[in-house]
Every structure is written in C-alpha cells, then in structure tokens.
Amino acid sequence: MNLRQLETLVWTCRLGSVRQAARQLGTSQPAASARLRELEEHLGISLLLRDMRPVRITPQGREILRLAESMIELAGRMEHHANSASPIYGTVRLGANHGTASSWLPALLHAVYEKLPGVEVELVVEISERLTDLLRGGKLDAAFVLGRVDDAAIGYSRLYEVQLEWAASRLCTGLTNPVTPKSLARFPVSTDAEGSPIHRAVVGWFRAANVKPRRVDICSGPVDRLNLARNGDWVTVVPTTVLSSYAHAADFVSYASDPPLEPMEVGVAYRAASEVGETVQHVVSVSRDVIQDWMRHGRRVS
C-alpha cells in the first residue's frame, strides 16, 4: 500500500471516474486502474462499485476512503514542514507585564512549547514602561504591555481591554461603595510605578475631582500590591483579571468607582527590526488563541 494508490482512490471517488482521476494525477487510465486493484488486493476488500456511473465507493470502503484522505493530508503537512523556506525556529526574548504574568502567561508558555517546539523563549517580567525601554534598546523582541505603545520603531497590536477596580481587604472598614475621590482621600492608596498607565489613571482620577489623597504609595506589580493590602493597610487598584485569579481573592472586597476609572488596553509590542520577526508573529498568533480560551473559561475581560 502506498500514497499513490490512496490518492488514486480519493480522486476517483471525488471525480466519479478512473479516467478523470488518472488525468488529475498525470498518469494513464490503465496505471490508475492497476493502483486501485493493488490496493483492493492488499486490503482484501472491494472499494469501488465500478458498474455504476459515476463510480461510487462501496459501503465497506467508506472508512478506508476517510482514512486515505487523512493520510494524504498528513503526508502533505509533512512535506510542507520539511520543505518550508522559513521553518519556525529561534529564540524569542519575550517580555510580559505583571498582570499578564499572573493570569494567562503560563498557559501561553505551555502552548508555545507544544505548538512551536523549535522556539525557545527567554522571559522578562517587568512593568510595561521598563519593557518598552528594553524593546527600544534591542534587549527584547516582543512584550505584552499595558497601554498602547506609539513608536515608529516598535510595532503594536491590541489584544483586549481590561477594567481597573479598587480593592481593599475585608479588614479595611469605612469605605463607601462606589468609592469617590472624596471618600477615598483619607485612605492610603497603593498603585503601580510612577508614570505607569495605572499610576497615571489613579492620579488623574483624583486630580479631575480636585481632591488630594492622603498619600499614594508605589508598589510595582498587582499581586505584590494585593499581598501588601491583605492586612488592611492600603486600598489598591488592580486589573479585574488579576483580582479574579488572585489566590486570596476571598480576602478582598472590590469597589465600583464613581466616576469610573478608564479601562486599560493590553497589547503586544514588538521590535520592527527583530531578526526573529516571523517567529515572533507565530508566538503572537498562539497568544491570541490562548487569550480566547482564557476568556471562554470565565476570566473577567471586556
């Protein structure tokens, strides 16, 4: 049994004629008929109803036909992979912000190792501003960042939006729901690094209401902020995706915001001049599949 015999069977069934199948395969009708007879002899069953026009597959041969189509498809994929001018190999220096690292990043790394076995990932987890600097400096090939990147030397693609929410330990009392700049002003607030999208959003939220908060403390990384806030010392702001996946989420109360905090855009930024640009795009494609699956399984992403 060989692929030529299987191809002859498939095309005969598709076209309804041994003669047309032979023409499709670039051979003679006698040669095509011989291939079919050899295949039937090898399997020990009749595959075709030759006395019918067009030729039909026998009931016994239907499963053989399905398997033959699958084998031909697999053989084609093997040849495509072996002959590809741009095989998917290389090392991608990948950055991720803290929110990504605490949510779907582990699933992405697993998917890359499974679907792109020729790709190695070198990972850096940092705040988005630091990741952007590393991209500009040629130290990273791509990074998942919070907030749009506008730079001619850096490509950018939006992935999804995530809402920010205020969170405080259940030990923290006296908060209204929803919180307002005025009601929150007497509480210490913990936010991301100065100049980060989250820090700018929080400072701008108070400033727009002409309210000065008691203090705004800095702690890079949403999980670290939640860890510090568990004993009730801070009110913090984190993406909803982080709080929903936080191991001690039950220890917190989330608060609506009046006025609401603007949602944050999560995207992937990549160095336009990267030597592994094609490989990066394959990693980005895998990330979109991972994110869609993550969303379907109940993560709170808008």
SULRAHU-V106462 format. One record per helix or strand. SS is the DSSP state (H for helix, E for strand). FROM is the first residue (numbers start at 1). LEN is the number of residues. If there is no record, write none. Layout:
# SULRAHU-V106462
((SS;FROM;LEN) (SS;FROM;LEN))
This chain:
# SULRAHU-V106462
((H;3;13) (H;18;8) (H;29;15) (E;48;2) (E;56;2) (H;59;25) (E;90;7) (H;98;4) (H;105;11) (E;119;7) (H;128;9) (E;142;5) (E;151;1) (E;154;9) (E;164;6) (E;179;1) (H;181;4) (E;188;4) (H;197;12) (E;215;4) (H;222;8) (E;235;5) (H;240;6) (H;249;3) (E;252;4) (E;257;1) (E;264;8) (H;277;20))
